[in-house]
Amino acid sequence: MILLEGPYVSDFLKQTIKEYRIPVIRNSFSAGVFAEEEQPTISVEEAVQRMKRNPEQLIYTNSENSIHWIEEHLSFTSLPGRINLFKNKVRFRELLRPLFPDYFFQSIPFGELAKTDVSGFSFPFIIKPAVGFFSMGVYKVDKTDEWPGIVEKITEEVKLVQDLYPKEVFDSTEFIAEASIEGTEYAIDCYYNAEGEPVILNIMKHLFSSDKDMSDRVYITSKEVISSNLEPMKHFLKEMGMIAGVQNFAAHVEVRIDNNGRIVPIEVNPMRFGGWCTTPDLAWHAHGFNIYDYFLSKKEPDWDQLLAEKDGEVFSVVVLDNSTGKEGADIRSFDYERLLKNFENPLELRRVDYKSYPLFGFVFGQTRSDQMDELFRILTSDLTEYIRL
């Protein structure tokens, strides 16, 4: 089954639902995506009965906006508990304390950020919402005198985004200060099967413009990224899954590999893959298989076969977050055509209503591993060259 919610459903996900005849749970959002004659849906009652009849019934959601629905209708399952365990970063750190006993983290209420004395904290550290999404309100603090300015930025950002998502997705009432993990960052789309074994469906390297950059601008995947990380990531995911006790569960996992080769988790996004249909659709462009179907049909990718002829190829998803410093309401237009000219092989452009959300869209692209300048250029751009006021 699949539970659709806003803000976005890609054409690829819509096609997947139709092609594989995936049962869609009926709600107000799905009614706006599909006409009933186009895609039959199942009622809330039928969805609940399916979960009661079959404890191993799989359910996927494209958006964490559906968390409230899960809590309301599926309280008799383990899903609400698993969601809360992963979604709240303070609980998540407490869960993993046996694996990382020396890892620094501290919960701070939003109203006490300005009054908090951070001089005794371990520097550098990251400050972010305990329940957050899309790198909103996330900052790196290198020294004590940066703290007041960062608190001001967080306060302004919270005012802008707190009404965009439900509190189950973005909740500004509690923040977490935690150790900054030095190393290379990766995102993993995966699921845990009925035996609790992790099945990796994609691994992406998260590129940054500097050690202060906390944005989600560029993710890449390639034969090298997958093959060099597949086994250690699988081992880590199994270890984490055993502690959390998860089965029949999709997840988007973010980790860093530190300078000693240790995999340290950043966060786990439950019941879904990458937000806004980004990383799951990237897997189709890059590897040629449908990870929505692989999860719901309990399939496992044959990575040796999938990567056999992918030497030197790099596939990316570029998140065009509004980093211009201008409000979306003040921007008359964004020059998407000019933007695309900066990519060697743009595979797909997805435009977003930037007056409603703080991003202009997404670009999926393909390039060669020795020609990645285009990605580093867009990584450092504030995108002002593409807007008209």
C-alpha positions as a LaTeX table, in Angstrom:
\begin{tabular}{lrrr}
\hline
Residue & $x$ (\AA) & $y$ (\AA) & $z$ (\AA) \\
\hline
Met1 & 0.00 & 0.00 & 0.00 \\
Ile2 & 1.01 & 3.61 & $-0.46$ \\
Leu3 & $-0.12$ & 6.67 & 1.48 \\
Leu4 & 0.23 & 9.88 & $-0.52$ \\
Glu5 & 0.53 & 13.29 & 1.07 \\
Gly6 & 1.72 & 16.75 & 0.09 \\
Pro7 & 3.59 & 18.71 & $-0.80$ \\
Tyr8 & 4.66 & 16.79 & $-3.92$ \\
Val9 & 4.23 & 13.60 & $-5.93$ \\
Ser10 & 6.47 & 13.12 & $-8.96$ \\
Asp11 & 5.21 & 11.95 & $-12.34$ \\
Phe12 & 7.50 & 8.94 & $-11.95$ \\
Leu13 & 5.81 & 7.91 & $-8.71$ \\
Lys14 & 2.38 & 8.39 & $-10.30$ \\
Gln15 & 3.42 & 6.18 & $-13.24$ \\
Thr16 & 4.80 & 3.59 & $-10.81$ \\
Ile17 & 1.49 & 3.43 & $-8.93$ \\
Lys18 & $-0.43$ & 2.89 & $-12.17$ \\
Glu19 & 2.01 & 0.42 & $-13.74$ \\
Tyr20 & 2.36 & $-1.79$ & $-10.67$ \\
Arg21 & $-1.25$ & $-1.29$ & $-9.53$ \\
Ile22 & $-0.17$ & $-0.23$ & $-6.06$ \\
Pro23 & $-3.15$ & 0.24 & $-3.72$ \\
Val24 & $-3.45$ & 3.93 & $-2.79$ \\
Ile25 & $-5.11$ & 4.84 & 0.50 \\
Arg26 & $-7.92$ & 7.31 & $-0.14$ \\
Asn27 & $-7.53$ & 10.76 & 1.39 \\
Ser28 & $-8.07$ & 14.35 & 0.30 \\
Phe29 & $-4.58$ & 14.62 & $-1.17$ \\
Ser30 & $-4.74$ & 11.43 & $-3.26$ \\
Ala31 & $-8.11$ & 12.57 & $-4.60$ \\
Gly32 & $-6.36$ & 15.61 & $-6.04$ \\
Val33 & $-3.62$ & 13.47 & $-7.59$ \\
Phe34 & $-5.73$ & 10.75 & $-9.20$ \\
Ala35 & $-9.28$ & 10.68 & $-10.46$ \\
Glu36 & $-11.08$ & 7.60 & $-9.07$ \\
Glu37 & $-11.62$ & 6.17 & $-12.55$ \\
Glu38 & $-7.94$ & 6.73 & $-13.33$ \\
Gln39 & $-6.56$ & 5.06 & $-10.21$ \\
Pro40 & $-8.87$ & 3.16 & $-7.86$ \\
Thr41 & $-8.16$ & 3.82 & $-4.19$ \\
Ile42 & $-8.89$ & 1.90 & $-1.02$ \\
Ser43 & $-10.71$ & 3.33 & 1.97 \\
Val44 & $-9.14$ & 4.07 & 5.34 \\
Glu45 & $-11.16$ & 1.18 & 6.78 \\
Glu46 & $-9.84$ & $-1.25$ & 4.16 \\
Ala47 & $-6.26$ & $-0.08$ & 4.77 \\
Val48 & $-6.67$ & $-0.61$ & 8.51 \\
Gln49 & $-8.12$ & $-4.09$ & 7.98 \\
Arg50 & $-5.23$ & $-5.03$ & 5.69 \\
Met51 & $-2.79$ & $-4.06$ & 8.41 \\
Lys52 & $-4.74$ & $-6.07$ & 10.99 \\
Arg53 & $-5.01$ & $-9.16$ & 8.76 \\
Asn54 & $-1.36$ & $-9.13$ & 7.74 \\
Pro55 & 1.25 & $-7.97$ & 10.27 \\
Glu56 & 3.82 & $-7.96$ & 7.45 \\
Gln57 & 1.75 & $-5.68$ & 5.22 \\
Leu58 & 4.09 & $-3.10$ & 3.67 \\
Ile59 & 3.19 & 0.56 & 3.56 \\
Tyr60 & 5.15 & 3.37 & 1.94 \\
Thr61 & 4.56 & 7.09 & 2.13 \\
Asn62 & 6.08 & 9.79 & $-0.05$ \\
Ser63 & 5.91 & 12.43 & 2.66 \\
Glu64 & 6.29 & 12.77 & 6.40 \\
Asn65 & 3.15 & 14.90 & 6.31 \\
Ser66 & 1.40 & 11.52 & 6.63 \\
Ile67 & 2.81 & 10.83 & 10.11 \\
His68 & $-0.31$ & 12.16 & 11.82 \\
Trp69 & $-2.46$ & 9.77 & 9.73 \\
Ile70 & $-0.29$ & 6.83 & 10.79 \\
Glu71 & $-0.55$ & 7.81 & 14.45 \\
Glu72 & $-4.32$ & 8.22 & 14.21 \\
His73 & $-5.25$ & 5.11 & 12.23 \\
Leu74 & $-2.43$ & 2.61 & 12.82 \\
Ser75 & $-1.86$ & 3.03 & 16.55 \\
Phe76 & $-2.31$ & $-0.75$ & 16.98 \\
Thr77 & 0.88 & $-1.38$ & 14.96 \\
Ser78 & 4.52 & $-0.75$ & 15.82 \\
Leu79 & 4.74 & 2.03 & 13.21 \\
Pro80 & 3.96 & 5.08 & 15.39 \\
Gly81 & 6.57 & 4.00 & 17.93 \\
Arg82 & 9.21 & 3.41 & 15.27 \\
Ile83 & 8.43 & 6.75 & 13.63 \\
Asn84 & 8.78 & 8.65 & 16.90 \\
Leu85 & 11.96 & 6.78 & 17.74 \\
Phe86 & 13.62 & 7.87 & 14.50 \\
Lys87 & 11.97 & 11.21 & 13.81 \\
Asn88 & 12.84 & 12.77 & 17.15 \\
Lys89 & 16.60 & 13.22 & 17.05 \\
Val90 & 16.97 & 13.33 & 20.83 \\
Arg91 & 15.28 & 9.93 & 21.21 \\
Phe92 & 17.32 & 8.66 & 18.28 \\
Arg93 & 20.58 & 9.63 & 20.00 \\
Glu94 & 19.41 & 8.01 & 23.23 \\
Leu95 & 18.60 & 4.83 & 21.29 \\
Leu96 & 22.10 & 4.68 & 19.83 \\
Arg97 & 23.96 & 5.61 & 23.01 \\
Pro98 & 25.14 & 1.97 & 23.49 \\
Leu99 & 26.88 & 2.15 & 20.10 \\
Phe100 & 28.23 & 5.68 & 20.57 \\
Pro101 & 28.66 & 6.21 & 24.34 \\
Asp102 & 30.97 & 9.21 & 23.96 \\
Tyr103 & 28.86 & 11.10 & 21.43 \\
Phe104 & 27.89 & 14.57 & 22.68 \\
Phe105 & 24.28 & 15.74 & 22.39 \\
Gln106 & 21.95 & 17.94 & 24.43 \\
Ser107 & 18.30 & 18.93 & 24.12 \\
Ile108 & 17.53 & 22.67 & 24.24 \\
Pro109 & 14.00 & 24.18 & 24.19 \\
Phe110 & 13.64 & 26.78 & 21.42 \\
Gly111 & 12.72 & 29.47 & 23.93 \\
Glu112 & 15.97 & 28.91 & 25.82 \\
Leu113 & 18.40 & 28.99 & 22.88 \\
Ala114 & 19.35 & 32.63 & 23.44 \\
Lys115 & 19.90 & 32.03 & 27.18 \\
Thr116 & 21.91 & 28.82 & 26.80 \\
Asp117 & 25.58 & 29.03 & 27.76 \\
Val118 & 27.39 & 26.93 & 25.16 \\
Ser119 & 30.92 & 27.71 & 26.36 \\
Gly120 & 31.14 & 24.27 & 27.96 \\
Phe121 & 29.96 & 22.40 & 24.87 \\
Ser122 & 32.28 & 20.35 & 22.68 \\
Phe123 & 33.20 & 22.42 & 19.61 \\
Pro124 & 32.39 & 22.32 & 16.81 \\
Phe125 & 28.78 & 21.25 & 17.23 \\
Ile126 & 25.60 & 21.22 & 15.15 \\
Ile127 & 22.37 & 22.87 & 16.27 \\
Lys128 & 19.12 & 21.77 & 14.62 \\
Pro129 & 15.44 & 21.08 & 15.37 \\
Ala130 & 14.88 & 17.80 & 17.20 \\
Val131 & 12.10 & 17.18 & 14.66 \\
Gly132 & 13.10 & 18.68 & 11.33 \\
Phe133 & 13.22 & 18.36 & 7.56 \\
Phe134 & 15.27 & 19.52 & 4.56 \\
Ser135 & 18.16 & 21.08 & 6.57 \\
Met136 & 15.85 & 23.83 & 7.87 \\
Gly137 & 17.23 & 25.49 & 10.99 \\
Val138 & 20.51 & 23.54 & 10.84 \\
Tyr139 & 23.77 & 25.37 & 11.63 \\
Lys140 & 27.35 & 24.52 & 12.54 \\
Val141 & 28.82 & 26.34 & 15.55 \\
Asp142 & 32.63 & 26.54 & 15.64 \\
Lys143 & 33.12 & 28.82 & 18.63 \\
Thr144 & 31.20 & 30.45 & 21.48 \\
Asp145 & 30.99 & 33.96 & 20.02 \\
Glu146 & 29.14 & 32.64 & 16.94 \\
Trp147 & 26.22 & 31.48 & 19.07 \\
Pro148 & 24.16 & 34.73 & 19.39 \\
Gly149 & 24.25 & 35.34 & 15.63 \\
Ile150 & 23.25 & 31.76 & 14.85 \\
Val151 & 20.35 & 31.92 & 17.31 \\
Glu152 & 19.14 & 35.06 & 15.49 \\
Lys153 & 19.32 & 33.23 & 12.14 \\
Ile154 & 17.43 & 30.24 & 13.56 \\
Thr155 & 14.72 & 32.53 & 14.96 \\
Glu156 & 14.24 & 34.23 & 11.59 \\
Glu157 & 14.22 & 30.93 & 9.72 \\
Val158 & 11.66 & 29.39 & 12.07 \\
Lys159 & 9.32 & 32.33 & 11.39 \\
Leu160 & 9.56 & 31.63 & 7.67 \\
Val161 & 9.10 & 27.85 & 7.63 \\
Gln162 & 7.17 & 26.80 & 10.74 \\
Asp163 & 3.81 & 26.94 & 8.93 \\
Leu164 & 4.95 & 25.01 & 5.83 \\
Tyr165 & 4.87 & 21.57 & 7.44 \\
Pro166 & 2.90 & 19.89 & 10.26 \\
Lys167 & 4.57 & 19.62 & 13.67 \\
Glu168 & 5.23 & 15.90 & 13.09 \\
Val169 & 7.60 & 16.97 & 10.28 \\
Phe170 & 9.03 & 20.26 & 11.54 \\
Asp171 & 8.66 & 21.19 & 15.20 \\
Ser172 & 10.52 & 24.26 & 16.41 \\
Thr173 & 9.76 & 23.76 & 20.11 \\
Glu174 & 12.85 & 21.63 & 20.80 \\
Phe175 & 16.36 & 21.74 & 19.35 \\
Ile176 & 19.31 & 19.41 & 19.71 \\
Ala177 & 22.96 & 20.41 & 19.97 \\
Glu178 & 25.17 & 17.52 & 18.93 \\
Ala179 & 28.74 & 16.79 & 17.98 \\
Ser180 & 29.82 & 17.77 & 14.49 \\
Ile181 & 30.96 & 14.62 & 12.73 \\
Glu182 & 33.93 & 15.31 & 10.51 \\
Gly183 & 34.04 & 13.16 & 7.40 \\
Thr184 & 32.19 & 12.31 & 4.21 \\
Glu185 & 28.39 & 12.36 & 4.30 \\
Tyr186 & 26.16 & 9.80 & 2.60 \\
Ala187 & 22.44 & 9.20 & 2.23 \\
Ile188 & 21.02 & 5.68 & 1.92 \\
Asp189 & 17.61 & 4.62 & 0.67 \\
Cys190 & 16.86 & 1.19 & 2.09 \\
Tyr191 & 14.32 & $-1.07$ & 3.71 \\
Tyr192 & 14.32 & $-3.71$ & 6.41 \\
Asn193 & 12.72 & $-6.98$ & 5.36 \\
Ala194 & 10.55 & $-9.33$ & 7.44 \\
Glu195 & 13.66 & $-10.78$ & 9.11 \\
Gly196 & 15.04 & $-7.34$ & 9.95 \\
Glu197 & 17.78 & $-7.60$ & 7.31 \\
Pro198 & 18.62 & $-4.30$ & 5.58 \\
Val199 & 18.28 & $-4.10$ & 1.79 \\
Ile200 & 20.14 & $-1.16$ & 0.25 \\
Leu201 & 18.42 & 0.43 & $-2.76$ \\
Asn202 & 20.72 & 3.40 & $-3.32$ \\
Ile203 & 23.71 & 5.16 & $-1.76$ \\
Met204 & 24.40 & 8.82 & $-2.47$ \\
Lys205 & 27.32 & 11.03 & $-1.57$ \\
His206 & 26.30 & 14.43 & $-0.20$ \\
Leu207 & 28.51 & 17.21 & $-1.56$ \\
Phe208 & 29.16 & 20.42 & 0.37 \\
Ser209 & 30.73 & 23.73 & $-0.64$ \\
Ser210 & 32.52 & 24.15 & 2.71 \\
Asp211 & 32.55 & 22.79 & 6.25 \\
Lys212 & 29.96 & 25.47 & 7.15 \\
Asp213 & 27.58 & 24.37 & 4.40 \\
Met214 & 24.55 & 22.55 & 5.86 \\
Ser215 & 22.41 & 22.62 & 2.71 \\
Asp216 & 21.00 & 19.73 & 0.68 \\
Arg217 & 22.14 & 21.22 & $-2.66$ \\
Val218 & 23.86 & 18.25 & $-4.38$ \\
Tyr219 & 23.71 & 14.46 & $-4.02$ \\
Ile220 & 25.55 & 12.11 & $-6.38$ \\
Thr221 & 25.58 & 8.38 & $-6.96$ \\
Ser222 & 27.89 & 6.25 & $-9.08$ \\
Lys223 & 29.47 & 2.84 & $-9.35$ \\
Glu224 & 32.31 & 4.00 & $-7.12$ \\
Val225 & 29.96 & 5.42 & $-4.46$ \\
Ile226 & 27.91 & 2.22 & $-4.32$ \\
Ser227 & 30.62 & $-0.41$ & $-4.58$ \\
Ser228 & 33.00 & 1.15 & $-2.05$ \\
Asn229 & 30.30 & 1.58 & 0.60 \\
Leu230 & 27.81 & $-1.25$ & 0.09 \\
Glu231 & 29.14 & $-3.81$ & 2.57 \\
Pro232 & 30.13 & $-1.48$ & 5.44 \\
Met233 & 26.80 & 0.38 & 5.13 \\
Lys234 & 24.89 & $-2.89$ & 5.19 \\
His235 & 26.74 & $-3.96$ & 8.34 \\
Phe236 & 26.00 & $-0.64$ & 10.04 \\
Leu237 & 22.32 & $-0.70$ & 9.05 \\
Lys238 & 21.94 & $-4.20$ & 10.44 \\
Glu239 & 23.51 & $-3.17$ & 13.74 \\
Met240 & 21.23 & $-0.14$ & 14.02 \\
Gly241 & 18.17 & $-2.14$ & 12.96 \\
Met242 & 18.77 & $-4.74$ & 15.66 \\
Ile243 & 18.78 & $-2.06$ & 18.37 \\
Ala244 & 15.66 & $-0.40$ & 16.96 \\
Gly245 & 13.88 & $-3.69$ & 16.27 \\
Val246 & 12.59 & $-2.80$ & 12.80 \\
Gln247 & 11.10 & $-5.08$ & 10.14 \\
Asn248 & 9.10 & $-4.37$ & 6.97 \\
Phe249 & 10.16 & $-0.73$ & 7.12 \\
Ala250 & 11.44 & 1.75 & 4.51 \\
Ala251 & 13.94 & 4.43 & 5.53 \\
His252 & 16.11 & 7.25 & 4.26 \\
Val253 & 19.28 & 7.17 & 6.37 \\
Glu254 & 21.95 & 9.87 & 6.58 \\
Val255 & 25.41 & 9.06 & 7.92 \\
Arg256 & 28.97 & 10.30 & 7.95 \\
Ile257 & 32.10 & 8.20 & 7.70 \\
Asp258 & 34.72 & 9.79 & 9.92 \\
Asn259 & 38.46 & 9.89 & 9.38 \\
Asn260 & 38.85 & 6.55 & 11.16 \\
Gly261 & 36.38 & 4.84 & 8.84 \\
Arg262 & 33.65 & 4.68 & 11.49 \\
Ile263 & 30.08 & 5.12 & 10.26 \\
Val264 & 28.18 & 7.57 & 12.47 \\
Pro265 & 24.45 & 8.14 & 11.89 \\
Ile266 & 23.06 & 11.64 & 11.43 \\
Glu267 & 19.38 & 10.80 & 11.19 \\
Val268 & 16.82 & 8.29 & 9.94 \\
Asn269 & 13.72 & 9.42 & 8.06 \\
Pro270 & 11.03 & 6.77 & 8.59 \\
Met271 & 8.67 & 5.04 & 6.13 \\
Arg272 & 10.00 & 6.85 & 3.07 \\
Phe273 & 13.00 & 7.43 & 0.86 \\
Gly274 & 14.39 & 10.89 & 0.03 \\
Gly275 & 11.92 & 13.78 & 0.38 \\
Trp276 & 10.08 & 15.39 & $-2.54$ \\
Cys277 & 10.61 & 12.16 & $-4.54$ \\
Thr278 & 14.26 & 13.13 & $-5.10$ \\
Thr279 & 16.59 & 10.26 & $-4.26$ \\
Pro280 & 14.19 & 7.41 & $-5.12$ \\
Asp281 & 13.67 & 8.86 & $-8.59$ \\
Leu282 & 17.44 & 9.42 & $-8.89$ \\
Ala283 & 17.86 & 5.64 & $-8.54$ \\
Trp284 & 15.77 & 5.16 & $-11.68$ \\
His285 & 17.88 & 7.65 & $-13.65$ \\
Ala286 & 21.15 & 6.23 & $-12.35$ \\
His287 & 20.62 & 2.50 & $-11.94$ \\
Gly288 & 17.56 & 1.75 & $-14.05$ \\
Phe289 & 15.38 & 0.08 & $-11.43$ \\
Asn290 & 12.32 & 1.25 & $-9.53$ \\
Ile291 & 12.97 & 1.33 & $-5.80$ \\
Tyr292 & 9.32 & 1.92 & $-4.93$ \\
Asp293 & 8.51 & $-1.41$ & $-6.58$ \\
Tyr294 & 11.57 & $-3.10$ & $-5.06$ \\
Phe295 & 10.42 & $-2.23$ & $-1.55$ \\
Leu296 & 6.73 & $-3.04$ & $-2.00$ \\
Ser297 & 7.53 & $-6.27$ & $-3.90$ \\
Lys298 & 10.34 & $-7.26$ & $-1.51$ \\
Lys299 & 12.99 & $-7.37$ & $-4.23$ \\
Glu300 & 16.75 & $-6.95$ & $-3.82$ \\
Pro301 & 18.99 & $-5.28$ & $-6.41$ \\
Asp302 & 21.77 & $-7.24$ & $-8.10$ \\
Trp303 & 24.42 & $-4.56$ & $-7.77$ \\
Asp304 & 27.11 & $-6.43$ & $-9.69$ \\
Gln305 & 24.86 & $-6.55$ & $-12.73$ \\
Leu306 & 23.46 & $-3.04$ & $-12.32$ \\
Leu307 & 26.89 & $-1.41$ & $-12.04$ \\
Ala308 & 28.73 & $-3.55$ & $-14.59$ \\
Glu309 & 28.81 & $-0.89$ & $-17.33$ \\
Lys310 & 28.71 & 2.29 & $-15.24$ \\
Asp311 & 32.43 & 3.10 & $-14.97$ \\
Gly312 & 33.08 & 6.84 & $-14.92$ \\
Glu313 & 29.40 & 7.84 & $-14.84$ \\
Val314 & 28.06 & 10.15 & $-12.14$ \\
Phe315 & 24.36 & 10.86 & $-11.61$ \\
Ser316 & 23.14 & 13.74 & $-9.47$ \\
Val317 & 20.10 & 15.43 & $-8.03$ \\
Val318 & 20.48 & 19.17 & $-7.46$ \\
Val319 & 18.18 & 20.81 & $-4.93$ \\
Leu320 & 17.58 & 24.41 & $-6.00$ \\
Asp321 & 16.89 & 25.80 & $-2.54$ \\
Asn322 & 16.23 & 29.51 & $-2.38$ \\
Ser323 & 19.60 & 30.78 & $-1.17$ \\
Thr324 & 19.24 & 34.20 & $-2.85$ \\
Gly325 & 18.36 & 36.04 & 0.34 \\
Lys326 & 15.14 & 37.19 & $-1.34$ \\
Glu327 & 11.62 & 36.19 & $-0.37$ \\
Gly328 & 9.86 & 34.04 & $-2.96$ \\
Ala329 & 7.02 & 36.57 & $-3.04$ \\
Asp330 & 9.49 & 39.25 & $-4.21$ \\
Ile331 & 10.90 & 37.17 & $-7.09$ \\
Arg332 & 9.18 & 37.73 & $-10.46$ \\
Ser333 & 10.76 & 34.81 & $-12.32$ \\
Phe334 & 13.47 & 32.15 & $-12.28$ \\
Asp335 & 15.40 & 31.44 & $-15.51$ \\
Tyr336 & 15.30 & 27.64 & $-15.66$ \\
Glu337 & 16.49 & 27.53 & $-19.28$ \\
Arg338 & 19.64 & 29.46 & $-18.44$ \\
Leu339 & 20.26 & 27.20 & $-15.48$ \\
Leu340 & 20.04 & 24.03 & $-17.60$ \\
Lys341 & 22.69 & 25.35 & $-20.00$ \\
Asn342 & 25.22 & 24.88 & $-17.19$ \\
Phe343 & 24.71 & 21.10 & $-17.17$ \\
Glu344 & 26.35 & 18.71 & $-19.63$ \\
Asn345 & 23.44 & 16.28 & $-19.67$ \\
Pro346 & 20.38 & 17.40 & $-17.70$ \\
Leu347 & 18.01 & 14.44 & $-17.50$ \\
Glu348 & 15.01 & 16.09 & $-15.89$ \\
Leu349 & 13.93 & 19.46 & $-14.50$ \\
Arg350 & 11.22 & 19.71 & $-11.86$ \\
Arg351 & 9.90 & 23.18 & $-11.14$ \\
Val352 & 8.50 & 24.09 & $-7.73$ \\
Asp353 & 6.24 & 26.98 & $-6.75$ \\
Tyr354 & 8.93 & 29.07 & $-5.08$ \\
Lys355 & 6.37 & 31.55 & $-3.79$ \\
Ser356 & 4.92 & 28.79 & $-1.61$ \\
Tyr357 & 8.08 & 26.82 & $-0.74$ \\
Pro358 & 11.69 & 27.98 & $-0.20$ \\
Leu359 & 13.05 & 26.24 & $-3.31$ \\
Phe360 & 12.92 & 26.68 & $-7.07$ \\
Gly361 & 12.97 & 23.02 & $-8.06$ \\
Phe362 & 15.22 & 20.06 & $-8.77$ \\
Val363 & 17.57 & 19.03 & $-11.57$ \\
Phe364 & 18.53 & 15.42 & $-12.26$ \\
Gly365 & 21.74 & 15.17 & $-14.26$ \\
Gln366 & 24.41 & 12.89 & $-15.63$ \\
Thr367 & 28.07 & 13.74 & $-16.03$ \\
Arg368 & 31.47 & 12.08 & $-16.12$ \\
Ser369 & 33.58 & 11.60 & $-13.03$ \\
Asp370 & 36.37 & 13.70 & $-14.57$ \\
Gln371 & 33.97 & 16.52 & $-15.55$ \\
Met372 & 32.25 & 17.45 & $-12.29$ \\
Asp373 & 32.95 & 21.18 & $-12.41$ \\
Glu374 & 29.27 & 21.85 & $-13.20$ \\
Leu375 & 28.28 & 20.32 & $-9.87$ \\
Phe376 & 30.82 & 22.31 & $-7.90$ \\
Arg377 & 29.67 & 25.51 & $-9.65$ \\
Ile378 & 26.03 & 25.00 & $-8.71$ \\
Leu379 & 27.12 & 23.94 & $-5.22$ \\
Thr380 & 28.63 & 27.37 & $-4.55$ \\
Ser381 & 25.99 & 29.46 & $-6.37$ \\
Asp382 & 23.42 & 31.44 & $-4.39$ \\
Leu383 & 21.24 & 31.32 & $-7.56$ \\
Thr384 & 20.79 & 35.12 & $-7.72$ \\
Glu385 & 22.03 & 35.07 & $-11.33$ \\
Tyr386 & 18.86 & 33.20 & $-12.33$ \\
Ile387 & 16.20 & 35.38 & $-10.69$ \\
Arg388 & 14.37 & 38.53 & $-11.75$ \\
Leu389 & 12.89 & 40.84 & $-9.13$ \\
\hline
\end{tabular}
